Amino acid sequence: MTVLKGTIQRDGTSAVVSQTTALVHELMEKNNLQTDAIASIVFAITDDMDDLPVTEIMQSLALDVPYFSVQQFRYQTGMDQCIQISLHTNREIEPEHIFWGCRMEEEI
């Protein structure tokens, strides 16, 4: 199993669903993955965000895989309004991660 990581910093607009969906699609495209290669997805948001409409995001993605949503503490500067994605694939690949803001010094 390989874990692909992605982050996006919410810009305060209502476009969080389209932004998050675009990030997942970009992770899949950059790593040459089809939908059948996705095992599960974990969405994590920083504690300064009220909510992430994960069900709406998953419907937009049209993926039928297990998914989880968790909230985490902001533990370093630059992590405000941050959405982190851990996409688990059942393929052994050299992962190409995508960081659209919220670049972390440590691993997710």
N, C-alpha and C positions, 0 to 999 in steps of 0.2 A: 504494500500500500504506500502511496505517495501523498503527501499533503502539500497543496498549493496554497500560498498565502497572498492575501490582498488587503489593502486598506484604502479607505476613502474618507476624506474629511467633509462632513456635511457643511454645505455653504449657507444654511439657513433657509433655503427655499423649500418648496413643497415637492421638489423633484427627487426626493430621496429614493423613491421606488425605481425610477428610471436610471438614476446614477448607480444604484447598487446592482440592478439588473445588468447594466452595461459592464460593470466590473466583472461580474461572474462570466458573462459572455466573452469578455476579453481574456480572462484566465483560461477559459476552455480553448479559445482560438489560438492563443499564444503557445499553449501546450499541446495543440493538435488533438484535442479530446472530443469525442462524441458523447451524447447524453448517456449512452449505455456504459460508459467508463466511470461515471460518477457514483460513488458509494454513499456519500452523505455530505452535508454542509453544516458548518457551525457559524452562526452570526453572533458577533460580540459587539456591544455598544458601550461607550464610556458612560459613567454615572451622571454626566451632565445632560444626557438625552432622556427624554421622557419615554419614548417608544420607538420601535422600528417595526413597520407593518410587514413582518416576515411572511405571513400567509399570502398577502398581496404580491410580494416579491416572488415567492415560489410559483404562484399562479401565472405571473408574467413570464417566468422562465420556462414553464411547462415541463418541469422536472418532477418525476415521481420517485423521490428518494427521501430517506429520513433527514430531518433538519432540526436544529436546535437553536435557540436564541438565549444568550446569556448577557448579563450586565457585569462590567468590571470596573474597578477603580482606575482613575487616571494616575499613573505611577511615574510619569515623566512629562516634561514640558513638550508641548506640541501635540498632545493627545486629546485636546478639547474637541467635542463633537465628532468623535472618531468611530467609524464602523470598520470592524475587522472581519475578514472572511477566512475560514479554513475550509478548503474544498478537498475532500478526500476522494482519491481515485484508486481503483483497483488495478491500475497499471503501474509498473515500475518504470519511471521516467526520471530524467534529470529536470527538476522543476524550474520553471521560470515564473517568479513571483512578480506581482504588480503592486506598486505603492503609489497611489494617487493622493498624496498628503498623508499625514500621520506617520511618517517614516519612523520606524522604531529602531532604537539602538540594540535592542535585544530581540530574540525570537518571540513569536507569538506563543 
